[in-house]
Amino acid sequence: MLQSVIFTIKQSLRDRKGVSATEYTLMVVGIAGLVLAGAKVLGGDISTALGDIGTYLVAQASTI
């Protein structure tokens, strides 16, 4: 039984596919965290800028 567990552990340590998937998952989580932090910090400014653009486009459309 113990030999079977040791064999399984050795096989999983040799298998590099799981490591790659874990690394990609950590990268995606890190990038998502940065995007969320940026949106939190710049959220008000982005909202204001988009509102200004919308107001400008409505004003321009009404002059056509």
N, CA, C and O atoms as a CHARMM CRD file, in Angstrom:
* protein
*
  256
    1    1 MET  N      0.83300  -1.19800   0.00000 PROA 1      0.00000
    2    1 MET  CA     0.00000   0.00000   0.00000 PROA 1      0.00000
    3    1 MET  C      0.87200   1.25300   0.00000 PROA 1      0.00000
    4    1 MET  O      0.65100   2.16700  -0.79500 PROA 1      0.00000
    5    2 LEU  N      1.86000   1.29300   0.89000 PROA 2      0.00000
    6    2 LEU  CA     2.74300   2.45800   0.97800 PROA 2      0.00000
    7    2 LEU  C      3.52700   2.63200  -0.31500 PROA 2      0.00000
    8    2 LEU  O      3.75300   3.75600  -0.76400 PROA 2      0.00000
    9    3 GLN  N      3.94500   1.51200  -0.91700 PROA 3      0.00000
   10    3 GLN  CA     4.68300   1.60500  -2.17700 PROA 3      0.00000
   11    3 GLN  C      3.80500   2.18500  -3.28200 PROA 3      0.00000
   12    3 GLN  O      4.28800   2.92300  -4.14100 PROA 3      0.00000
   13    4 SER  N      2.53300   1.85600  -3.26000 PROA 4      0.00000
   14    4 SER  CA     1.61400   2.38800  -4.25600 PROA 4      0.00000
   15    4 SER  C      1.46000   3.90200  -4.10400 PROA 4      0.00000
   16    4 SER  O      1.42200   4.62900  -5.09700 PROA 4      0.00000
   17    5 VAL  N      1.37300   4.36700  -2.87600 PROA 5      0.00000
   18    5 VAL  CA     1.25200   5.80300  -2.62500 PROA 5      0.00000
   19    5 VAL  C      2.52600   6.51500  -3.05100 PROA 5      0.00000
   20    5 VAL  O      2.46000   7.56800  -3.68500 PROA 5      0.00000
   21    6 ILE  N      3.67800   5.96400  -2.71600 PROA 6      0.00000
   22    6 ILE  CA     4.95600   6.56400  -3.10700 PROA 6      0.00000
   23    6 ILE  C      5.08700   6.60500  -4.62500 PROA 6      0.00000
   24    6 ILE  O      5.54400   7.60000  -5.18700 PROA 6      0.00000
   25    7 PHE  N      4.68500   5.51800  -5.28900 PROA 7      0.00000
   26    7 PHE  CA     4.74100   5.47600  -6.74600 PROA 7      0.00000
   27    7 PHE  C      3.84600   6.56200  -7.34700 PROA 7      0.00000
   28    7 PHE  O      4.25400   7.24700  -8.28500 PROA 7      0.00000
   29    8 THR  N      2.64800   6.72300  -6.82300 PROA 8      0.00000
   30    8 THR  CA     1.71900   7.73600  -7.32300 PROA 8      0.00000
   31    8 THR  C      2.28400   9.13500  -7.12600 PROA 8      0.00000
   32    8 THR  O      2.16700   9.98100  -8.01300 PROA 8      0.00000
   33    9 ILE  N      2.88800   9.38500  -5.98400 PROA 9      0.00000
   34    9 ILE  CA     3.48500  10.69200  -5.72200 PROA 9      0.00000
   35    9 ILE  C      4.63400  10.96000  -6.68600 PROA 9      0.00000
   36    9 ILE  O      4.75800  12.06800  -7.20900 PROA 9      0.00000
   37   10 LYS  N      5.47300   9.96200  -6.92400 PROA 10     0.00000
   38   10 LYS  CA     6.58600  10.13300  -7.85700 PROA 10     0.00000
   39   10 LYS  C      6.08100  10.40900  -9.26600 PROA 10     0.00000
   40   10 LYS  O      6.64200  11.24700  -9.97200 PROA 10     0.00000
   41   11 GLN  N      5.03800   9.71900  -9.67700 PROA 11     0.00000
   42   11 GLN  CA     4.47700   9.93100 -11.00900 PROA 11     0.00000
   43   11 GLN  C      3.92400  11.34500 -11.14500 PROA 11     0.00000
   44   11 GLN  O      4.11300  11.99600 -12.17300 PROA 11     0.00000
   45   12 SER  N      3.24100  11.81600 -10.10700 PROA 12     0.00000
   46   12 SER  CA     2.65800  13.15400 -10.18600 PROA 12     0.00000
   47   12 SER  C      3.74200  14.22900 -10.17400 PROA 12     0.00000
   48   12 SER  O      3.55400  15.29200 -10.76700 PROA 12     0.00000
   49   13 LEU  N      4.86800  13.97700  -9.51400 PROA 13     0.00000
   50   13 LEU  CA     5.96600  14.94600  -9.52400 PROA 13     0.00000
   51   13 LEU  C      6.65700  14.99100 -10.87900 PROA 13     0.00000
   52   13 LEU  O      7.18700  16.03000 -11.27100 PROA 13     0.00000
   53   14 ARG  N      6.65400  13.88400 -11.58900 PROA 14     0.00000
   54   14 ARG  CA     7.25800  13.85300 -12.92200 PROA 14     0.00000
   55   14 ARG  C      6.35600  14.47800 -13.97200 PROA 14     0.00000
   56   14 ARG  O      6.84200  14.97900 -14.98600 PROA 14     0.00000
   57   15 ASP  N      5.06200  14.45700 -13.74400 PROA 15     0.00000
   58   15 ASP  CA     4.10100  14.99200 -14.70600 PROA 15     0.00000
   59   15 ASP  C      4.11200  16.51400 -14.64900 PROA 15     0.00000
   60   15 ASP  O      3.70500  17.09700 -13.64300 PROA 15     0.00000
   61   16 ARG  N      4.56900  17.16000 -15.70700 PROA 16     0.00000
   62   16 ARG  CA     4.70300  18.62400 -15.72900 PROA 16     0.00000
   63   16 ARG  C      3.44000  19.31300 -16.23800 PROA 16     0.00000
   64   16 ARG  O      3.35100  20.53900 -16.16000 PROA 16     0.00000
   65   17 LYS  N      2.46600  18.57700 -16.75500 PROA 17     0.00000
   66   17 LYS  CA     1.25300  19.19300 -17.28700 PROA 17     0.00000
   67   17 LYS  C      0.47300  19.89600 -16.18300 PROA 17     0.00000
   68   17 LYS  O     -0.03900  20.99600 -16.39500 PROA 17     0.00000
   69   18 GLY  N      0.37700  19.29000 -15.02900 PROA 18     0.00000
   70   18 GLY  CA    -0.34800  19.89300 -13.91800 PROA 18     0.00000
   71   18 GLY  C      0.30300  21.17600 -13.44300 PROA 18     0.00000
   72   18 GLY  O     -0.38500  22.11400 -13.04200 PROA 18     0.00000
   73   19 VAL  N      1.62400  21.22200 -13.48700 PROA 19     0.00000
   74   19 VAL  CA     2.35000  22.42100 -13.07200 PROA 19     0.00000
   75   19 VAL  C      2.04200  23.56800 -14.02500 PROA 19     0.00000
   76   19 VAL  O      1.82400  24.69600 -13.58300 PROA 19     0.00000
   77   20 SER  N      2.02200  23.30000 -15.30600 PROA 20     0.00000
   78   20 SER  CA     1.72300  24.34500 -16.29100 PROA 20     0.00000
   79   20 SER  C      0.31900  24.89000 -16.08900 PROA 20     0.00000
   80   20 SER  O      0.10800  26.10300 -16.12800 PROA 20     0.00000
   81   21 ALA  N     -0.63900  24.00200 -15.87400 PROA 21     0.00000
   82   21 ALA  CA    -2.01700  24.44500 -15.66600 PROA 21     0.00000
   83   21 ALA  C     -2.11700  25.30800 -14.41400 PROA 21     0.00000
   84   21 ALA  O     -2.84000  26.30400 -14.40200 PROA 21     0.00000
   85   22 THR  N     -1.40500  24.93700 -13.37800 PROA 22     0.00000
   86   22 THR  CA    -1.41500  25.72100 -12.13900 PROA 22     0.00000
   87   22 THR  C     -0.80000  27.09400 -12.36800 PROA 22     0.00000
   88   22 THR  O     -1.32200  28.09700 -11.88200 PROA 22     0.00000
   89   23 GLU  N      0.29800  27.14400 -13.09900 PROA 23     0.00000
   90   23 GLU  CA     0.94100  28.42000 -13.37800 PROA 23     0.00000
   91   23 GLU  C      0.02500  29.33400 -14.18800 PROA 23     0.00000
   92   23 GLU  O     -0.07500  30.52600 -13.89700 PROA 23     0.00000
   93   24 TYR  N     -0.63700  28.78500 -15.19500 PROA 24     0.00000
   94   24 TYR  CA    -1.55700  29.59300 -15.99000 PROA 24     0.00000
   95   24 TYR  C     -2.73000  30.07700 -15.14700 PROA 24     0.00000
   96   24 TYR  O     -3.18100  31.21200 -15.30300 PROA 24     0.00000
   97   25 THR  N     -3.21800  29.23600 -14.26700 PROA 25     0.00000
   98   25 THR  CA    -4.31800  29.63200 -13.39300 PROA 25     0.00000
   99   25 THR  C     -3.89600  30.78000 -12.49000 PROA 25     0.00000
  100   25 THR  O     -4.64900  31.73700 -12.31200 PROA 25     0.00000
  101   26 LEU  N     -2.70500  30.69500 -11.92100 PROA 26     0.00000
  102   26 LEU  CA    -2.21100  31.78000 -11.07100 PROA 26     0.00000
  103   26 LEU  C     -2.02500  33.06700 -11.85800 PROA 26     0.00000
  104   26 LEU  O     -2.29400  34.14900 -11.33600 PROA 26     0.00000
  105   27 MET  N     -1.56900  32.97400 -13.10300 PROA 27     0.00000
  106   27 MET  CA    -1.41100  34.16800 -13.92200 PROA 27     0.00000
  107   27 MET  C     -2.76300  34.80600 -14.21900 PROA 27     0.00000
  108   27 MET  O     -2.90500  36.02700 -14.14900 PROA 27     0.00000
  109   28 VAL  N     -3.75000  33.98500 -14.54900 PROA 28     0.00000
  110   28 VAL  CA    -5.08300  34.51700 -14.85200 PROA 28     0.00000
  111   28 VAL  C     -5.68400  35.18200 -13.62200 PROA 28     0.00000
  112   28 VAL  O     -6.28600  36.25100 -13.72200 PROA 28     0.00000
  113   29 VAL  N     -5.52300  34.55600 -12.46900 PROA 29     0.00000
  114   29 VAL  CA    -6.04200  35.13400 -11.23000 PROA 29     0.00000
  115   29 VAL  C     -5.32900  36.45600 -10.92600 PROA 29     0.00000
  116   29 VAL  O     -5.96900  37.42000 -10.50500 PROA 29     0.00000
  117   30 GLY  N     -4.02200  36.50800 -11.13300 PROA 30     0.00000
  118   30 GLY  CA    -3.26700  37.74100 -10.90500 PROA 30     0.00000
  119   30 GLY  C     -3.69600  38.86100 -11.83700 PROA 30     0.00000
  120   30 GLY  O     -3.85400  40.00300 -11.40600 PROA 30     0.00000
  121   31 ILE  N     -3.88500  38.54200 -13.10600 PROA 31     0.00000
  122   31 ILE  CA    -4.31600  39.55000 -14.07400 PROA 31     0.00000
  123   31 ILE  C     -5.72200  40.04200 -13.73800 PROA 31     0.00000
  124   31 ILE  O     -5.99900  41.23900 -13.81200 PROA 31     0.00000
  125   32 ALA  N     -6.60900  39.11600 -13.36900 PROA 32     0.00000
  126   32 ALA  CA    -7.96900  39.51200 -12.99300 PROA 32     0.00000
  127   32 ALA  C     -7.94300  40.42600 -11.76700 PROA 32     0.00000
  128   32 ALA  O     -8.71200  41.38400 -11.68600 PROA 32     0.00000
  129   33 GLY  N     -7.06800  40.13200 -10.82800 PROA 33     0.00000
  130   33 GLY  CA    -6.93800  40.98800  -9.64800 PROA 33     0.00000
  131   33 GLY  C     -6.46700  42.38200 -10.00600 PROA 33     0.00000
  132   33 GLY  O     -6.96200  43.36600  -9.45700 PROA 33     0.00000
  133   34 LEU  N     -5.51700  42.47500 -10.92200 PROA 34     0.00000
  134   34 LEU  CA    -5.03800  43.78900 -11.36800 PROA 34     0.00000
  135   34 LEU  C     -6.12200  44.57000 -12.09700 PROA 34     0.00000
  136   34 LEU  O     -6.25100  45.78000 -11.91200 PROA 34     0.00000
  137   35 VAL  N     -6.89700  43.88200 -12.92000 PROA 35     0.00000
  138   35 VAL  CA    -7.98600  44.54800 -13.63800 PROA 35     0.00000
  139   35 VAL  C     -9.02400  45.06400 -12.65300 PROA 35     0.00000
  140   35 VAL  O     -9.49400  46.19400 -12.78100 PROA 35     0.00000
  141   36 LEU  N     -9.38300  44.24500 -11.67000 PROA 36     0.00000
  142   36 LEU  CA   -10.35900  44.67300 -10.67300 PROA 36     0.00000
  143   36 LEU  C     -9.84200  45.84800  -9.84200 PROA 36     0.00000
  144   36 LEU  O    -10.58600  46.78500  -9.55000 PROA 36     0.00000
  145   37 ALA  N     -8.57300  45.79300  -9.46800 PROA 37     0.00000
  146   37 ALA  CA    -7.98800  46.89900  -8.69600 PROA 37     0.00000
  147   37 ALA  C     -7.96000  48.17800  -9.52900 PROA 37     0.00000
  148   37 ALA  O     -8.26200  49.25700  -9.01800 PROA 37     0.00000
  149   38 GLY  N     -7.60400  48.06700 -10.79200 PROA 38     0.00000
  150   38 GLY  CA    -7.59700  49.23700 -11.67400 PROA 38     0.00000
  151   38 GLY  C     -8.98400  49.81300 -11.86500 PROA 38     0.00000
  152   38 GLY  O     -9.15400  51.03200 -11.87700 PROA 38     0.00000
  153   39 ALA  N     -9.97100  48.95600 -12.01400 PROA 39     0.00000
  154   39 ALA  CA   -11.34900  49.42900 -12.16700 PROA 39     0.00000
  155   39 ALA  C    -11.82800  50.11000 -10.89600 PROA 39     0.00000
  156   39 ALA  O    -12.55900  51.09900 -10.95000 PROA 39     0.00000
  157   40 LYS  N    -11.41800  49.58000  -9.75900 PROA 40     0.00000
  158   40 LYS  CA   -11.81600  50.18000  -8.48300 PROA 40     0.00000
  159   40 LYS  C    -11.19900  51.57200  -8.33300 PROA 40     0.00000
  160   40 LYS  O    -11.87100  52.51400  -7.91100 PROA 40     0.00000
  161   41 VAL  N     -9.92800  51.69300  -8.67700 PROA 41     0.00000
  162   41 VAL  CA    -9.22600  52.96700  -8.52700 PROA 41     0.00000
  163   41 VAL  C     -9.70300  53.98800  -9.56000 PROA 41     0.00000
  164   41 VAL  O     -9.91700  55.15400  -9.22700 PROA 41     0.00000
  165   42 LEU  N     -9.86700  53.55800 -10.79800 PROA 42     0.00000
  166   42 LEU  CA   -10.20000  54.48400 -11.88700 PROA 42     0.00000
  167   42 LEU  C    -11.68300  54.48700 -12.23200 PROA 42     0.00000
  168   42 LEU  O    -12.09000  55.16800 -13.17400 PROA 42     0.00000
  169   43 GLY  N    -12.49200  53.74900 -11.49900 PROA 43     0.00000
  170   43 GLY  CA   -13.90600  53.59400 -11.83700 PROA 43     0.00000
  171   43 GLY  C    -14.64800  54.90400 -11.98100 PROA 43     0.00000
  172   43 GLY  O    -15.38200  55.08600 -12.95200 PROA 43     0.00000
  173   44 GLY  N    -14.48100  55.81100 -11.05300 PROA 44     0.00000
  174   44 GLY  CA   -15.17400  57.09500 -11.12300 PROA 44     0.00000
  175   44 GLY  C    -14.74400  57.92000 -12.30500 PROA 44     0.00000
  176   44 GLY  O    -15.57600  58.52600 -12.98000 PROA 44     0.00000
  177   45 ASP  N    -13.45600  57.95100 -12.56500 PROA 45     0.00000
  178   45 ASP  CA   -12.93700  58.72100 -13.70300 PROA 45     0.00000
  179   45 ASP  C    -13.41600  58.15400 -15.03200 PROA 45     0.00000
  180   45 ASP  O    -13.75700  58.89800 -15.95100 PROA 45     0.00000
  181   46 ILE  N    -13.43700  56.82900 -15.12200 PROA 46     0.00000
  182   46 ILE  CA   -13.89900  56.18700 -16.35900 PROA 46     0.00000
  183   46 ILE  C    -15.38100  56.48500 -16.57100 PROA 46     0.00000
  184   46 ILE  O    -15.80800  56.78700 -17.68500 PROA 46     0.00000
  185   47 SER  N    -16.15100  56.39900 -15.50700 PROA 47     0.00000
  186   47 SER  CA   -17.58000  56.68400 -15.60600 PROA 47     0.00000
  187   47 SER  C    -17.82300  58.11800 -16.04800 PROA 47     0.00000
  188   47 SER  O    -18.68000  58.37100 -16.89500 PROA 47     0.00000
  189   48 THR  N    -17.08400  59.04600 -15.48700 PROA 48     0.00000
  190   48 THR  CA   -17.21400  60.45800 -15.86400 PROA 48     0.00000
  191   48 THR  C    -16.83200  60.66500 -17.33000 PROA 48     0.00000
  192   48 THR  O    -17.52800  61.37000 -18.06000 PROA 48     0.00000
  193   49 ALA  N    -15.73700  60.05600 -17.75500 PROA 49     0.00000
  194   49 ALA  CA   -15.28200  60.20300 -19.14100 PROA 49     0.00000
  195   49 ALA  C    -16.31900  59.63600 -20.11400 PROA 49     0.00000
  196   49 ALA  O    -16.61200  60.26000 -21.13400 PROA 49     0.00000
  197   50 LEU  N    -16.87500  58.46600 -19.81300 PROA 50     0.00000
  198   50 LEU  CA   -17.87900  57.88200 -20.69600 PROA 50     0.00000
  199   50 LEU  C    -19.15200  58.72000 -20.71500 PROA 50     0.00000
  200   50 LEU  O    -19.79400  58.84400 -21.75800 PROA 50     0.00000
  201   51 GLY  N    -19.52100  59.29300 -19.57800 PROA 51     0.00000
  202   51 GLY  CA   -20.68300  60.18300 -19.53900 PROA 51     0.00000
  203   51 GLY  C    -20.47100  61.42700 -20.38400 PROA 51     0.00000
  204   51 GLY  O    -21.37700  61.85900 -21.09700 PROA 51     0.00000
  205   52 ASP  N    -19.27600  62.00500 -20.30700 PROA 52     0.00000
  206   52 ASP  CA   -18.94700  63.17900 -21.12600 PROA 52     0.00000
  207   52 ASP  C    -18.99200  62.84600 -22.61500 PROA 52     0.00000
  208   52 ASP  O    -19.49300  63.63200 -23.42000 PROA 52     0.00000
  209   53 ILE  N    -18.47000  61.68600 -22.97000 PROA 53     0.00000
  210   53 ILE  CA   -18.49400  61.26500 -24.37700 PROA 53     0.00000
  211   53 ILE  C    -19.93300  61.08000 -24.84900 PROA 53     0.00000
  212   53 ILE  O    -20.29400  61.49800 -25.94900 PROA 53     0.00000
  213   54 GLY  N    -20.75200  60.44800 -24.00500 PROA 54     0.00000
  214   54 GLY  CA   -22.15300  60.25700 -24.36500 PROA 54     0.00000
  215   54 GLY  C    -22.88300  61.57900 -24.54500 PROA 54     0.00000
  216   54 GLY  O    -23.65800  61.73600 -25.48800 PROA 54     0.00000
  217   55 THR  N    -22.64400  62.52500 -23.65600 PROA 55     0.00000
  218   55 THR  CA   -23.26800  63.84200 -23.75800 PROA 55     0.00000
  219   55 THR  C    -22.83100  64.53400 -25.05000 PROA 55     0.00000
  220   55 THR  O    -23.65400  65.12900 -25.74600 PROA 55     0.00000
  221   56 TYR  N    -21.55000  64.45600 -25.36800 PROA 56     0.00000
  222   56 TYR  CA   -21.03000  65.07800 -26.59500 PROA 56     0.00000
  223   56 TYR  C    -21.66600  64.45000 -27.82400 PROA 56     0.00000
  224   56 TYR  O    -22.06100  65.16500 -28.74500 PROA 56     0.00000
  225   57 LEU  N    -21.77400  63.10300 -27.85600 PROA 57     0.00000
  226   57 LEU  CA   -22.34500  62.43600 -29.01900 PROA 57     0.00000
  227   57 LEU  C    -23.81900  62.78500 -29.19800 PROA 57     0.00000
  228   57 LEU  O    -24.28200  62.97600 -30.32200 PROA 57     0.00000
  229   58 VAL  N    -24.55400  62.86900 -28.09300 PROA 58     0.00000
  230   58 VAL  CA   -25.97000  63.25400 -28.18300 PROA 58     0.00000
  231   58 VAL  C    -26.09700  64.68000 -28.71200 PROA 58     0.00000
  232   58 VAL  O    -26.96400  64.95400 -29.54200 PROA 58     0.00000
  233   59 ALA  N    -25.24400  65.59200 -28.24300 PROA 59     0.00000
  234   59 ALA  CA   -25.27600  66.97100 -28.71500 PROA 59     0.00000
  235   59 ALA  C    -24.93800  67.04400 -30.20200 PROA 59     0.00000
  236   59 ALA  O    -25.56900  67.80300 -30.93700 PROA 59     0.00000
  237   60 GLN  N    -23.97200  66.28400 -30.64800 PROA 60     0.00000
  238   60 GLN  CA   -23.57700  66.28700 -32.05900 PROA 60     0.00000
  239   60 GLN  C    -24.67000  65.68000 -32.92200 PROA 60     0.00000
  240   60 GLN  O    -24.92000  66.15100 -34.03200 PROA 60     0.00000
  241   61 ALA  N    -25.32100  64.64000 -32.42100 PROA 61     0.00000
  242   61 ALA  CA   -26.38300  63.99600 -33.20000 PROA 61     0.00000
  243   61 ALA  C    -27.57900  64.92500 -33.35300 PROA 61     0.00000
  244   61 ALA  O    -28.26700  64.88200 -34.37300 PROA 61     0.00000
  245   62 SER  N    -27.83300  65.75100 -32.36800 PROA 62     0.00000
  246   62 SER  CA   -28.98400  66.64000 -32.46000 PROA 62     0.00000
  247   62 SER  C    -28.73200  67.80200 -33.41900 PROA 62     0.00000
  248   62 SER  O    -29.68500  68.45100 -33.85000 PROA 62     0.00000
  249   63 THR  N    -27.48600  68.07800 -33.75900 PROA 63     0.00000
  250   63 THR  CA   -27.18900  69.16300 -34.71000 PROA 63     0.00000
  251   63 THR  C    -27.23000  68.67600 -36.15000 PROA 63     0.00000
  252   63 THR  O    -27.17100  69.49200 -37.06900 PROA 63     0.00000
  253   64 ILE  N    -27.32600  67.40900 -36.36500 PROA 64     0.00000
  254   64 ILE  CA   -27.33200  66.85800 -37.74000 PROA 64     0.00000
  255   64 ILE  C    -28.71200  66.94900 -38.32900 PROA 64     0.00000
  256   64 ILE  O    -28.92400  66.54100 -39.47100 PROA 64     0.00000
